[in-house]
Amino acid sequence: MKNQEGLDKLHSGDYNNFNCEYLPDNVVIVTIEKRGEGKLYRFKVRDLNGEHEEVLEHEVIENKPPQFILDRMKEAREHGSKDSAKSG
């Protein structure tokens, strides 16, 4: 049986963002995300919510900024705290 962690989250409502693409062969590509978790769940499901529901593909994607963006954010916070210390 394929991993269905994303499908379980979908059925339980444990997500903030949802996107889906319907394909002509009764397959749905679903992408869901829960903010703060740092993961996207993307999976293909045949007969979504039907009697013969089947996960065809499933992937968990890390959803966080690249390191250079995190470094810039840290630098900006440090620069901002220096400015507020000067004015205080």
C-alpha positions in Angstrom: 0.0 0.0 0.0 1.3 3.4 -0.9 1.9 6.1 1.7 -1.3 8.0 2.3 -0.3 10.5 5.0 -1.5 13.4 2.8 -4.8 11.7 2.1 -5.4 11.2 5.8 -4.7 14.9 6.4 -7.2 15.7 3.6 -9.9 13.5 5.1 -9.4 14.9 8.6 -9.3 18.5 7.5 -5.8 19.0 9.0 -4.6 21.5 6.4 -4.8 25.3 5.6 -4.3 25.4 1.9 -5.8 23.1 -0.7 -5.4 22.8 -4.5 -6.6 20.1 -6.8 -6.5 19.3 -10.5 -9.1 16.9 -12.0 -7.9 14.6 -14.7 -10.2 13.0 -17.3 -9.6 9.4 -16.0 -11.3 10.0 -12.6 -7.9 10.9 -11.0 -7.3 14.0 -8.9 -3.9 15.6 -8.2 -4.2 17.1 -4.7 -1.8 19.4 -3.0 -2.3 20.4 0.6 -0.3 22.4 3.1 -0.5 23.1 6.8 1.1 26.4 7.7 4.0 26.1 10.2 4.6 22.4 9.4 7.1 23.1 6.6 5.7 20.3 4.3 3.5 20.1 1.2 1.7 16.9 0.5 1.1 16.2 -3.2 -0.6 13.0 -4.3 -2.7 11.5 -7.1 -5.8 9.7 -6.1 -8.3 7.6 -8.2 -11.9 7.8 -7.2 -11.4 10.5 -4.5 -13.9 10.0 -1.7 -15.4 7.1 -3.6 -15.9 3.5 -2.7 -12.7 2.4 -4.6 -10.4 5.3 -3.5 -6.8 4.5 -4.3 -3.5 6.5 -3.8 -1.5 6.2 -7.0 1.4 8.5 -6.2 2.4 10.4 -3.0 5.2 12.8 -2.1 6.0 15.0 0.8 7.9 18.2 -0.2 9.9 20.3 2.2 8.3 23.7 2.1 10.8 26.2 3.6 12.8 29.1 2.2 16.3 28.3 0.9 19.2 28.9 3.2 20.3 32.2 1.5 16.8 33.6 2.1 16.9 32.5 5.8 20.4 34.2 6.1 19.0 37.5 4.6 16.0 37.4 7.0 18.4 36.9 10.0 20.6 39.8 8.8 17.5 42.0 8.4 16.3 41.2 11.9 19.8 41.9 13.3 20.0 45.2 11.4 16.5 46.2 12.6 17.4 45.5 16.3 20.5 47.6 16.0 18.5 50.5 14.6 15.9 50.2 17.4 18.7 50.1 20.1 20.1 53.4 18.7 16.7 55.1 18.9 15.9 53.7 22.3 
